[in-house]
Amino acid sequence: MKSKYETMKVIYYRSKLDWYWAPVFVAFWFLLFYIVVIHSFNNFPENIMIAEEMNNTDRFIGERAENLLMRLSKIGPKVVGSPANEQSAVQFLLNELSKIREDARHDIYIIQEDVQIASGNYVLWEMVNIYQSIQNVVVKVTPRNSESTSSILLNSHYDTVPGSSGAGDSGLMIAVMLETLRVITKRETNLKHSIVFLFNGAEENPLQGSHAFITQHEWAANVKAVINLDSAGSGGREILFQSGPGHPWLMKYYGAHIVHPYASTIAEELFQNGFVPSETDYRIFRDFGHIPGLDMAHSFNGFVYHTKYDRFTTIPRRTYQRTGDNVLALTKALANAVELEDPSKYAEGNIVFYDILGWFIIYYSDQTGVIINITVSVLFLLTLMIYIWNMANQTGMFRRRILLKFITIFGIQFVTINCALLMTVIIAIFLDAIGAPMSWFSKPWMIFGLYFCPIFFILGILPSIYLSHIKDYGLPLAYSIQLLMHSHCLLLTLLTIAMVSLGIRSAFLIMLGVAFYTLSVILNITARFHKTNFLWLIPHNLCQISPFLFYTYICYAFYTTFIPMEGRDGANRNPELLIGGFTVVICFLFAPFLVNLLSLVRKSKTILSCFGIIWIIFMGIAASPMGFPYVEKEAPQRFYAVHSSRTFHDDSPAMVVKYEDFGFYVVPVDRRPQSIDFMFQETNFTKSDANFCETEIMCGFPIYSSRWLEWRNQSFWVEASQPTKIGWATLKIISKEQTSSKTILFTLEVAGPHHISIFIQPMHGVKLMDWSFTKIPLEQNFTAPYYLYFSYALDPTPLRFHLEFKWETEDWSGSTFAIALIGHKVDDINTTDDFREFLTSFPAWAHVSAWTSSYESWKL
């Protein structure tokens, strides 16, 4: 005769499914992901061809935009100051605009055209950005029958970074703007407001063209909203990642008129909190023009962004039609917006927005979002109490006992979640410590084995061990698993409430998981399925399909965007923490509601251990040569290499040269700079440390941009011969005047190539009181050395400016300040033989942006 304990064990065993249901269950969710999510993400419309234009008179013609980009990209790199940018690109635009005017309906529209040439300065990233004679091509389309003075602005840029033809960034958007302009002006389109098209000639410089327009152009005063178009990749889907701020009506027009939606508050909050190593003109329009807008950018194939591989041929052909349909529809809608008359009347706070697999978009105000999030959270808490009450009635157990069991299971789930998080951090740190980060860079499927599998393993194995070793079999296994998932949903509910209290609009991401799980519990209680062994799985799994598709869609979009970005985020950050961190977050949202169901099958611990085995295998791959992350052309490793001359002057009145050398300054741009160490073995190239960091500004390195400031510790110097000595930057002291017993005024003049970095470091006991530029760095006490970035396009007139310093005491002597002048010939092709030899020594999978520069410092 069996004991009661043995009988209950038999019941417990019979409450499980056969083991082979586990692989079927797992395969179902993988198949769902590939069939629905991957297909939806890569679903693009066919290009409309020029031959079909007669049947599509009001449509964006994708083939024409493609042809425009092909001709624009043939110009090659278009760096500010180069003939390609200042002459060829401008002439290309003027020619195309002339063709558009020929076909335009001048009886309906007034079309005005202007080539803006502007100079100015402003603060960007604690850097004073100074520009001189840069160019913008601007077109204004005004309906003849309109009395409105308001305008909508479309902006994108045609200039490029050195060495790149910029087909994706952002020649594609220029082509889209030209075709949008043609369609609007060729047909009778009812427009209420004017449309200004800004073909921006200095965005990569950075953001100078937009600043010149919004602060100086006569048409800027009437611009009430902007659609900014940019790129961090090479075509694909353009994501709306910034809206407003504080103007939810913009999203209403996007939601009502966009043809192929792709937008997310998550992307906006990630971008605005520094997770994206880029910036767009939207910031300038927002901060200097104080106008709201929509910021949209391509992010597909970010591996080629800012490289020589950003070519016309790398852009998916269907991109033109998809992006063109969206931009044309949105432009026409906003050009008829009532809100454009006075946007300030409709500034009602921020908005929550997200698309559902690209099918449609959901948007609502942040106040509505708070109400929804709190309502769903309260509903779950009420449902949980009803469930526990109902469980007590069904099992005959005391409610206090069930509540105690729930608290125990909640504790187990809390420990499980933290173990998974800790495991993810350990993996990320370990891979970085052994010199094997970024194995997923060209092989995204590695993320599944490195992070998803250990997370699934821990999320499943710890609860499974608890469920199989509890000695009280009075509670059916199905109830225990449901309590386990209730406890996880409670954790998500508490997190939702916390995010709401912190004002994080992306709380909707967690709320959706709570909402669908709550729905499944309500359905089970209503149908009384929750007290059965397996029927409760039907509503549960059906209600998990929608959040699973949404979360995996977000996950796929995140990896598509951020994996390439980790190749240009600098060597001083561990990219494994970002990828692993996001993976564990997305897993917390859906995995416990699915992985814990594996405890319902026999041999559950063995099955769950398979995830652990897969993880071990993938760790071995990551640590082996198979985990090497780079692929020539497709996923290159990035470097900057600058052939530089360095001259350091002493602090004597004669400013005698105390030291001079020449070399290659190499800046690694990702976490694996050691990948090129083999170049310095058995060669005449030798790395050297920063010998001058204690005595010279910026360690004596030829810094090009503010991002290079973060990468100094990982960069290195290679001694070499002298570069071509033509057109280097020069400093001239125009005057030096003591204006009082404690103050002195210097007037300086800087000349040289189109791009010059200037660093000013007051000496000890000296304060910079005034200068010729914006006073913000002085008023806000920026940390010295002060960084000035100067560039010019058409006018090579030297930059003349004054600096006024004040000493602490009247009996001062010696140097007042140190200054470093760095000239960059970024479009220089006159490289020396040894520099060419050095560049060819880089492996095939490396992309090197190279030019010549000069570094010269003085103490005055």
N, C-alpha and C positions, 0 to 999 in steps of 0.2 A: 504494500500500500504506500503511495507517494505522499510525502509530507506536503503541507500547504506551500512551503517555500519552493519545492520542486515543481508543484503544479503551476505556480505563478511564473516560474521560469519558462515552462512549456508555453504558457499563454503569451509571455513576452516574445518568445522565439516565433510563435505563429503570427504575431502581429507584425512581422517583417515580410518584405517582398523578396523574391529570389534575386540573387546577386546580379544576374545579367540585365536587370532593368536599369542598373546604374549607368553602364555605357550608353544605353539607348537614351536615357534621360540627358546625359551630358551632350551627346551628339545632337539632340534636338535643339538645344540652345545654341550650339555652334552653328548649326545649319541655319537657324533663324537669323543669326547675326550676318552670315555671308549672303543669304538670299535677300534680306530686307535692307539692312543697314548699308552694306557695301554697295549694293545696287542703287539705293537712294542717293548716297553721297556722290556717286559718279555718274548720275543721270543728268545729261546735258541736252539741250535742244539742238537740232541740226541747223547749220548755217543757212540763212537765206541767201541765195546766189543773186548776182547782179541781173542775170537773165530772167529771174522771177520777180523783178522789181515791179513790173506793170500790174501784177496781181497782189502786190504788197506795198501799195503806194504810201501808206503811213507807217510802215514798219522799218525797223533798224535793219540794214543790210550787212550781215556779218562778213560776207566776202569782200565788200568794199573796205571795211575796217581792216581786214587782214592785209589787203593790198597796200593800204596806207602805212601800216606798220612795217611791212617788208621794205618799203622805200625809205622810211625814216631810220630803220635800224642799219641800213647799208651805209649811212653816214659814219657809223662807228662810234667810239667813245666821244662823249660830248661834255667835257669837263669845263666848268666855268673859266673863262679866259681863253679857251682854245678857239681857233678858227672854226672848228667843227660846231661848237656850241653857239658862238657869237655871230657867225656868218651862215654856215650851211644849214643848221637847224632852223634858224630864224627865217631864212629865205624859203626853206621847204614849207614852213607854216604859212608864210605870206602867199606863196603860190597856191596852196590848197585853199586858203581863204578867198583868194581871187576867183577860183573855180566855183566855190560855193556861192559867192555873191552873184556870179553870172546866172545861176539857176534859181536864185532866191526870188520870192514874191515881194518885190519892193513896194507893191501897192498895199501890202499888209504890214510890212515890217520896216523899221529904220535900222539899218545895220551900220554900226560904227566900229572902227578899227584903230588900234593904237599900239605902237611899240614903245613901252615905257623904259626909260633909262633912269636909274635911281641910285642914290647913295644914302647910307645911314649907319647907325650902330644901335645895338640893344644887347641885353643880357640874356644868355641862353646857357643853362647848366653851369652857372657861376663862371661863365666865360663871356667876355665882351666880344660880340660878333660884329665886325666892322666890314661893310661892303662898299664898293665904289664902282659906279657905272655898270651895274649888272642889268640884264634885260628881261622884260616880260612882254609877251605878245598878248594883247587883250582885245576881246570882241564883245560888243554889247548889242543885243537884239531887243528892240523896243516895239511893242505893238502900236500901230498908228492910232488905233481907236481907244487906247488906254489913257486914263487920267492918273494912274498910279505912279508914284515916284519911287516905289520900292523895287528892289532887285533880288533875285536869287543868284548866288555865285557857284559856278562849277570850276574846280581847280584840280590840275594835275601838273606834273613837271616833265620836261623833255631833257633836262641835263642829266648827266650820269656820273658815277664814280670813275676814277681812273681805271682804264683798261677794260671797261665793260661797255657794250653797245646799248645796254639798258633796254632791251626789247620788252622785258617784263616789268622792269622798274625804271621809268613808268611809261615807256613808249606805247604800250598797249592801251593805257588809259587815255593818252593823247589821241590815239586813233579813234577810240570810242567817243571822245568829246567832239572830234571833227565830224564824225558821222552823225552824232546826235544833233549838232548844229545844222548840218545839211538837211536832215529829215524835218526839223522844226521849221526852217526858213523856206523850204521848197513847197510845203503844203499849207493850206489854210488851217491853222491850229488856233483855237480860241485861247488866247493867253491874256491874263489880267495884268501881270507884272513883267518887268524886263528880266532878261537873263544875261548875266555877264560870264563869259568864258575866259578864264585866266590860264593861259598856256605859260607855265611858270619856268623861268630860265635858270633858277638858282635855288633848288631845294636841297641838293646834296651838299651844300656848302657850309653850314646847313641852314635850311629854312629861310634864306635871305630873300628870295623872290616873293614869298607870301608876305613877309614883313614890309617889303618895299611897296607892295600893292595896297595892303590894308591900312598903312599909315600915311601914304603919300598920294595915291592916285585919286583923281577927282571923282571917279565912279564909286569909290569905296564907301563914301558917306551914306549912300542909299542902299547898300547891301544889308539885307535883314536876316539872311540865313545862307549857309554854305553846304554844298555837297563836296566833300574832299575825296579824291580818288587817288589811291597810291598802291604800293605793292611791297610785299616782303617775300615774293616768290616769282613764279613764272606762269601766270594765268591760273586757270581752274576756277573755283568758286570765289567770289568776292564776299568777304564777311563784313557785316556792319558791326563794328566793335566799339563805337562811341556814338552817343546820341545826346543832344542837348548842349550843355547841361541845363537842367531846370526848365526844359521846354518839351513836355510830353506830346504836344500836338504834332511834332515832327515824326514821332514814331507812328502816330495814327495814320499819317499819309503814307509812310513806308508800308505799314501793314495792309492798308486798303488798296495800294496801287502796285506794289512790287510784284513782279511776275515769278521770280525764282528766289524765295526768301532764304537767307542764311544770316542769322543775327543772334547775338547772345549777350545778356548782361554779364555773364561770367567772363567773356572775353574783355568786356569793358573794364571790369574791376581788376582783372589780371593786368591789363595794359596800364591802367592808371596807378597800379601799385608796383610798377617796375619789373614785372616778370618778362616783359618783352624788350629785348635790347635794341629798340628803335624809337623814333619819334616821327610825327607827321606834321604837315602844315596846319592841321586842325588846331594844334596847340596855339599857333600864332594867331589864327583868326579868333580863337576863344579868348586868349589873354590880352592881345593888343587891339583887336577889333571889337571885342565884347559882343560877338554875334554867335548865336547858336548854330548847330549844324549836325550833319551826319558824316561819319568818318568810315569809309569803306576801302578795303584793300584785298588784293589777291594774296594767298599764302601757300598755294600749291607749289611743290618742288622748290622749297626754299634753299635747297642745296646749291642752286646756281645763282642765288641772289647776290649781287655785288661781286660777281666773278665774270671772267671772260666767257663763261658758258651760258650767260644770260643772253641767248640768241633768239632770233625769230623762229628758228626750227624747233625750239624746246617748248613752245606754247601750244597746248592742245587746241585744235582748230575750233572746236565748239565753244571755246571760251568767249569768242567775239560775240556770238549771238546771245549767249546767256547774260553776259555783262551789259551788252548794248540794250537788250530788252529792259533790263532793270533800270539803267541810267536814264533812258529815254522816258520811260513811264514815270519815274520819280521826278524828273526835271519838269515835265509838263504838269504834273499834279501840284508841285510846289509853286510853279509859276502862276497857278490859279488859286493858291491858298488865301483864304480870307485873313488868316492870322498874320500874313506877311505885311499887312498894312501897319500893324503895331504889335510885334511879337511880345512886348513886355506885358500886355494884357493877359497873355496866355501862359506866362511863366508860373507854372503851378507845382513845381517840385520835379523830382526825377521819376523815371519810369522803369518798370521791369519788363524785359522782352526776351523772347527765345523762340526759335523756330522748332517745329516738330519734324525731324528727318527731311527738312527742305520741302515738306508738303504744304505747310501753312505756318503762320506766325501767331503767337499769343503775346499780347502786351496789355499792361494795365499800370496804373499809377502806383508809386511806392506805398502810398497810404492804403490802397486796395490790397497790395501785396501783404502788408502787415495784418490786415483783417483776415485774409485768406489763410495765411500761415498760422495765426493764432486759432482760428476756427477749426482748422484741420487738427491741430495739436490737441485742442480741448475735446474734439470729437473722438480722437483715439483714446484719450484718458478715460472718457466715459465708457467707450466700448470695452476697454480693458477691465474696468470695474464690473460691467455687466457680464463679461466672459467669466471672470473669477467667481462671481455669484452663481452663475449658471453651472459652472463646473462643480461647485460644492453640492448643488442639488442633484446633479447627474451621478456623481461618484459616491455620495453619502459621506464625504469627508468634511470635517469642520473647515469653515472658511478661513479660520485662523491658521490651520495647518497648510491649506493651499497657498495662502498668502506668504507663509514662511518659506514654502517650497519655491514660490516665484521669486522671492528675495534672494534665495540661494542661487537659483538659476541666473538671475540678473547679475549677481556677483561673478558667476562663472563666465558669463558673456562679456562682462566688463574686463575681466582679466584676459580673456581670449583676444578681444580687440586690441588691448595694449600689448599683448605678446606679438600679434601680427604687425603692429606699428613698430615695435622695437626690432623685430626681425628684419623689417624692411630697411630701417636705418642702418642696422649692422651690415646688411648686404651691400648697401650703397657705400658705406665707409670702407668695407673690406675690398670691394672691387677697385675703388680708387687707391687704396693703400698698396695693392699689389701691382699698380700701374696698368689696370685693365678696365678703365672706364669707357663708356660709349660704345660697347660692342654692338649695341642696337642701332648705331648711327646709320649704317647702310643696310641693316637687317632688323627691321622693327619687330619681326616675329620673335626675336630674342627676349623681348620684354615679357612675353607670355611665360617663358621658362624661368627667367630670372626673378620675376616679381609676382606675377599672377599665381603661379603654381605654389610657391611657399605660403602665400597669403591664403589661398584656398585650403592648403594642407592644415595650417594652424586653425583657421576658422572652423574647419570641420572636425579635426582630430581631437581637440580638447573637449568639446561638448560630447563627442561620440564616446570618449573614454568615460566621462561622467555618467552618461546615460546607460552604458553597459556595466557599470560597477555599482550603481546605487542598489542598496539592499532592500529598499522599500518598493516592492512591485505592486503596491496597491493602486498606483496611478498608471493608467495605460500609457504606452510609449507614445502614441499619437498626441496625447495631452501634454506630455513632457516636451516633445518637439515644438508643439504650438506655444507652450509657455516660453521656450527658448527664443522663438522668433518674436513673441510679444516683448520679451525683455530687450531684444535688439531694436525693435521699433520704438520702445520707450527711450532708449539712448538717442535715437535719431530725433525723436520729439523734443527731448531736452536740448539737443544741439540746435534744432530749428529755433526754439525759443531764445536761446543764447544769441544766435546770429541776428534775430529780429531786434533784440535789445541793443545790439551793437550797430544797428543800421546797415547791415550787409544785405543788399538786395538779392544776392545770389542764394539766399536762404530757400528760394523756391526749389532749388535743386534737391534739397533734402525733403522738403514738404511733399513733393510729388511721390516719393517713395512711401512716405507715411500715409498719404491719402489712398493710394492703391492698396496698400496692405490693410488699412482700416476697412476699406470696401470689401475685401475678401473675408475678413473676420465677421463683418455684419451679414454678408451673404451666408456664411457657414452657420452662424447662430440662427438666422431666420429659417434656413432649410434644415436645421438640426444635423448638419453633416459633421459638425465639429466633434460629436461624440462617437463617430465611427472610426474604424481603423484607417480607411483609405478614401472614402468619398469626399472628405474635406479637402483633399488634394486638388479636386477639379476646380472649385472656385479660386483656390489659392494660386494655382499655376496659371489659370486664365488671367487673373488680375496682375500677375507678375510679368506678363508678356509686354505690356505697354511700357512700364518703367525700365524693363530690361532693354528694349529697343532704344529708348531715349538715352539711357546711361551709356550704352555701348556706342551710340551715335556721337555723344559728347566726347567719349573716350577716343574714338577714331579721329574725330576732328582735332582734338588736342594733340595727339601724337603726330598727325599730318603737319600741324603747324609748328609745334615746339621741338620736335626732334631735329629738323634742320637748323633751328635757331641755336641749339646747343653747340653747333659748330662754330659760332661766332660770339659766344658769350664770355670769352676770356678764360685764361688759364687759372685764375684765382678763385673759381667757383667749381664745386663738385656737381656736375650735371646729373649724376646718379640720384642725388637727393631730390631734385625736381621730378624726374621721371618716376622714381620709386614712390615719392610722396604722393604724386597725383594718382598713381596706380592703387595705392592702399586706400586713398579716399574714395575712388570710384568703386572699389571692391566693397567697402563698408556700406555703400548705398544699396547694392543688390545681392551680393554674394551670400550673406547669412540666410537670406530668405530662400536660397536654392541649395547651397552646399549642405546645410543641415538636414535637408530631405534625404541625403544619402545615408543617414543613420537609420532610415526605414528599411534598408536592404541588408540582407545577410552579408557577412564579410565586409562590413562597412569600413572598418579600420584598415583592412588590406587595400580596399579600393582607394580610400583617401591617401594612403601611403604612396600610391602611384604618383600623386602630385609632388610629393617629396622627392621621389626618385628622379622625376623629370627635372626638378630644380637642380639636383646634384649634377646631372648630366649637362645642363646648360651652364652651370658655374664652371665646369671643366672646359666647355667650349669657349666661354668668355675669357678664361685665363690662358687659352692656347692660341696659336697663330690663326686658328679658324675664327677667333673673335676679333680679328683686326678690323677696325671700323671703316676704313676709307676705300673708295673705289674711284678710279680715274674718271673724270668728267661727271659721273653720276653723283658721287658723294665725296668731294675732295676735302682735304684738310687745308685750312687757310693760314697764310703767313703774310706779313708785310716785310719787305726787305728794302732798306734805304741805303744807297751808297752815299756816304756823308764825309764832309770835311769839317773838322772841329778846331776852332781857334779860341784859346782862353787868354785874356789879357790880365795883366796885374793891375793893382790899384794905384800905380804911380801916375803923376800928371801926364807923363808921356804915353801912358797906356801901352806899355811894352808887351809884346807877345811872350807869355811865359811858357806856353805849351801848345803844340799843334800836332794833330794826328789825323789819320784817315781810316775809314773802315766801313763795314756793312752793319747797319743796325737792324736786327731781326726781331720781329714782334710775333710770337705765336698767338693765335686767336682762340684756341680751344684748350681742353684739359690735358692733351697728350703731346706736349712739346718734345718729350723724349723720343718721339717717333723719328726724329731726324738726327739723333745722336750719331748714327753711323756715318753721317757726312763728315764728321770731324775725326774719324779714325783713319789713320794712314793717309792723311791729306795735309796740305799746307794751311788749311783753315783751322783756326783755334778759337774757341769761345773764351771770352774774358768776362770777369765780373764787373760790376759798376764801381769803378775806382774813384769816381768823383762825386758820389752821392753826398758826402759830408761837406764838400766845398763848393760844388757847382749847382746851379739851378737845374732841376729836372735830371740830376745825375749826369749832365752833359749829353743827354740823349736828344735826338732831333724829333721832338714830339709833334705829331701832325694834328691830332684831334683830342677832344676831351676824353674820349674813351681810352686813348693810349695812356692817359694818366693812371688809370686803374691797372694797366698791364705792365708797368715799368718793372716790377719785381720778377716777372717771368721772362722779360726780354733780355737780349744779350748783344754783345759787341764783338765783331770779328775784325781784326786788324787787316788792312788792305792798302792798296796804292791809292793815290789821289784821284778823285773823280774829275770829270771835265770841268775846268774852271771858267765857266761862262755864265753870266747873269746871276751871280750869287747875291744874296740879300746884303744890303749895306746900311750902316747907321751914320748919320751926320749930326753933330751937335751944332745947332743954329745959334743958340745963346745960352748963357748961364748967368743968372742974375740973383743976387741976394736981395730979397724984397723987404726983409726986416732982420732983426738980430737973431731970430729963430727960424726964419723961413727962407727958402731958396727956390727959384723958378728955373726949370730947364725947358728949352724948346728943342725938340728933336725932329729929325726927318728920316723916314725909313723908305727904302726903295728896294726893288728886286723882282723876283718872279711873281706870278699871279696869286700865290698862296704863301702867306707868311705868318708864323706863330711868334708872338712876343710875350716874354715873361718879365715881370717887374717885381723885384724883391727889395723893399726898403731895408736898410741896415738896422742893426740894433740901436734902439733909442730914436728912431726916425719914423714918422708917420706920413703917409701920402694923404694930403689934405684936399687936393683938387687936381683935375685933369680935363682934357678936351672931350672926353666921352661921357656916356651916361653916368650919372652919379650914384647909381644903385649900389655898385660894389663898395663904394666908400661909405655910403650911408648905412648899409647893412653889415659893415665890417667883415667882408669876405676874407677868408684866410689867404695870406700871401704865400707864394708869389701870385700876383694878379696875372690872369691869362687873357691876352688880346689875340683874336684871330682876325687877320686882315686879308681880304681878297679883292681883286679888281678884275673887270672884264674888258671894257673898251678903252678906258682912260688910264694910262700908266703913270699918271702924276704921282710923285712920292707922297706918302702919308706924313703930314706935318702935324705935330701935337705938342702940347705942353704938359708938364708935370710939376706940381708944387708940393714941396715937402716941408715938414716942420720938425725941428729937433726938440728934445726935452729940455735942454739947457742952452744958454747963450754961448758958452765957451766950447763949442763943438769944433771938431776937425776931422779930417779923413774923408772916406767915401760916404756918400749919401745913400746910394742905392746900387743894386746890381741889375743888369739887364741882359737877357739872352735873346738873340734874334735868330730865328730858324726859317730859312727860305726853302720852299718845296717846289721843285720843277716836276710836277706830277704828270705832265704830258711829254716829258723829255724822252727822246729816243737815242740820244747821244751817249750811250753807255760805254764803259771801257771794256776791254777784252776780259780782264779778270772778274769784272762784275757779271758779265755774260756767262763766264765759266762757273761762277758761284751759283748763278740762277739755274743753270742746267744741271748742277749737281743735286738739286732737289729732286725727290722721287716723282714719278709720273702722277701719283695720286695726290700730289700737293698743288694747291693753287697759290701762286705768289704774286701779290701786287707790289710792283717795284718802281722806284724812281730815284732821283738824286736830290740831295739836300745839302744845306750848309748850316752849321751851328757855330755861332760866335757870341762870346759873352764879354762884358766889361763891368767894371766897378767905377762909377762916376761920382 
